[in-house]
Amino acid sequence: MSFKTISTGTLMMVMATTASAEWSFNSGPIPNAFIQTGNMTLELQCNRIRFAPAGYEDSQDITDKQGLSIRFLKNGATEVGAFQVGAENAAVQIVDNYPVEVSFNSQEDYGFVLGQLAANASVNLSMIDQDVSYGIFDMKGSSAAIRSLRSACDSDPSQRSSYEPPEGIVYCGGGAIERVIEPVILDNSGEEWDARVTVNGESIRAMTAYSYFGNSEPPAGFVVALLGEDRSEFLIFNEGSANWLEYGDYRYDQCN
């Protein structure tokens, strides 16, 4: 979790658009709290955020950077806290051809974000690496909407189960260069890049290939191949209680 407190100072708002509508709650079939204006939407679900900025190029920029800064404001200018979304705490992808979806790995992190959204006057969704805003939303009515969302998510077992995604497996090993590799296969990504692979802290997009060996018999324990956008190839195996990954000429065993 990334959190910082700023007592004074004015946040630079560049290219920002402010949403002035009031928050609402929709009970189903997927409970969500949302605010919508003519050109932007922010939607909170049980374990994820969906943000449709004013332009598709902003959605593309967020996914290219694989990050988003969620900045909580007690008024239109003073930042009182922030959460930095990145590959280490969430999956970031474009869904339904336009909105950016942030799926949190930890309910603790998402609970913190929801609490700050309910408590503050506005939120600024901005670039991860500089003070350039994709959009600013008024949080009027958010407290009641988020309270209803939490109640719906807690009372529905199917929604509760969606809070905590299965813990990802981390693989360690290598030869002259030690590597820590963490692959994540995205649910319902809607695009060919349906996985992410983080190697020593650097994340790349990848696509899954379950028929990697074509008509040949796959090796024992083969599960899936992840084909990176940089032409890297990661082969994932599971046999009994053993989980391992092959990358290049090296085997990497589960280390978490």
Solvent accessible surface area in square Angstrom, and as a share of the most:
residue,aa,sasa,rsa
1,M,110,0.49
2,S,41,0.26
3,F,101,0.42
4,K,89,0.38
5,T,100,0.58
6,I,57,0.29
7,S,96,0.62
8,T,105,0.61
9,G,49,0.47
10,T,112,0.65
11,L,18,0.09
12,M,123,0.55
13,M,59,0.26
14,V,52,0.30
15,M,138,0.62
16,A,38,0.30
17,T,51,0.30
18,T,88,0.51
19,A,0,0.00
20,S,97,0.63
21,A,40,0.31
22,E,98,0.44
23,W,14,0.05
24,S,49,0.32
25,F,66,0.27
26,N,66,0.34
27,S,84,0.54
28,G,29,0.28
29,P,135,0.85
30,I,92,0.47
31,P,6,0.04
32,N,16,0.08
33,A,0,0.00
34,F,59,0.25
35,I,1,0.00
36,Q,112,0.50
37,T,38,0.22
38,G,89,0.86
39,N,79,0.40
40,M,3,0.02
41,T,33,0.19
42,L,2,0.01
43,E,39,0.18
44,L,0,0.00
45,Q,18,0.08
46,C,4,0.03
47,N,12,0.06
48,R,52,0.19
49,I,4,0.02
50,R,63,0.23
51,F,1,0.00
52,A,15,0.12
53,P,0,0.00
54,A,50,0.39
55,G,13,0.13
56,Y,103,0.39
57,E,120,0.54
58,D,24,0.12
59,S,0,0.00
60,Q,59,0.26
61,D,36,0.18
62,I,0,0.00
63,T,11,0.06
64,D,94,0.48
65,K,67,0.28
66,Q,25,0.11
67,G,2,0.02
68,L,1,0.01
69,S,0,0.00
70,I,1,0.01
71,R,19,0.07
72,F,0,0.00
73,L,0,0.00
74,K,116,0.49
75,N,67,0.34
76,G,61,0.58
77,A,36,0.28
78,T,23,0.13
79,E,6,0.03
80,V,37,0.21
81,G,0,0.00
82,A,1,0.01
83,F,0,0.00
84,Q,45,0.20
85,V,1,0.00
86,G,10,0.10
87,A,41,0.32
88,E,132,0.59
89,N,10,0.05
90,A,5,0.04
91,A,15,0.12
92,V,1,0.00
93,Q,4,0.02
94,I,20,0.10
95,V,6,0.03
96,D,103,0.53
97,N,136,0.70
98,Y,68,0.26
99,P,27,0.17
100,V,0,0.00
101,E,3,0.01
102,V,1,0.00
103,S,20,0.13
104,F,3,0.01
105,N,69,0.35
106,S,36,0.23
107,Q,48,0.21
108,E,128,0.57
109,D,12,0.06
110,Y,1,0.00
111,G,17,0.17
112,F,41,0.17
113,V,0,0.00
114,L,2,0.01
115,G,27,0.26
116,Q,43,0.19
117,L,3,0.01
118,A,29,0.22
119,A,82,0.64
120,N,25,0.13
121,A,46,0.36
122,S,12,0.08
123,V,0,0.00
124,N,1,0.01
125,L,3,0.01
126,S,1,0.00
127,M,28,0.13
128,I,61,0.31
129,D,91,0.47
130,Q,94,0.42
131,D,52,0.27
132,V,18,0.11
133,S,2,0.01
134,Y,8,0.03
135,G,0,0.00
136,I,15,0.08
137,F,0,0.00
138,D,46,0.24
139,M,7,0.03
140,K,131,0.55
141,G,31,0.30
142,S,1,0.01
143,S,53,0.34
144,A,53,0.41
145,A,6,0.04
146,I,2,0.01
147,R,151,0.55
148,S,45,0.29
149,L,1,0.00
150,R,83,0.30
151,S,69,0.45
152,A,22,0.17
153,C,1,0.00
154,D,79,0.41
155,S,83,0.53
156,D,53,0.27
157,P,88,0.55
158,S,74,0.48
159,Q,26,0.12
160,R,114,0.42
161,S,81,0.52
162,S,41,0.27
163,Y,21,0.08
164,E,105,0.47
165,P,57,0.36
166,P,128,0.81
167,E,146,0.66
168,G,31,0.30
169,I,53,0.27
170,V,26,0.15
171,Y,5,0.02
172,C,42,0.25
173,G,18,0.18
174,G,24,0.23
175,G,31,0.30
176,A,111,0.86
177,I,106,0.54
178,E,119,0.53
179,R,52,0.19
180,V,74,0.42
181,I,0,0.00
182,E,65,0.29
183,P,15,0.09
184,V,59,0.34
185,I,75,0.38
186,L,13,0.07
187,D,105,0.54
188,N,144,0.74
189,S,7,0.04
190,G,83,0.80
191,E,62,0.28
192,E,108,0.49
193,W,47,0.16
194,D,33,0.17
195,A,0,0.00
196,R,14,0.05
197,V,0,0.00
198,T,27,0.16
199,V,30,0.17
200,N,83,0.43
201,G,64,0.62
202,E,129,0.58
203,S,36,0.23
204,I,40,0.20
205,R,66,0.24
206,A,0,0.00
207,M,55,0.25
208,T,28,0.16
209,A,19,0.15
210,Y,133,0.51
211,S,90,0.58
212,Y,72,0.28
213,F,59,0.24
214,G,56,0.54
215,N,170,0.87
216,S,73,0.47
217,E,158,0.71
218,P,58,0.37
219,P,62,0.39
220,A,73,0.57
221,G,22,0.22
222,F,33,0.14
223,V,68,0.39
224,V,2,0.01
225,A,0,0.00
226,L,0,0.00
227,L,49,0.24
228,G,7,0.07
229,E,77,0.35
230,D,88,0.46
231,R,220,0.80
232,S,16,0.10
233,E,80,0.36
234,F,1,0.01
235,L,26,0.13
236,I,20,0.10
237,F,4,0.02
238,N,64,0.33
239,E,92,0.41
240,G,74,0.71
241,S,116,0.75
242,A,41,0.32
243,N,32,0.17
244,W,22,0.08
245,L,0,0.00
246,E,64,0.29
247,Y,50,0.19
248,G,68,0.66
249,D,142,0.73
250,Y,98,0.37
251,R,118,0.43
252,Y,0,0.00
253,D,65,0.34
254,Q,70,0.31
255,C,63,0.38
256,N,85,0.44
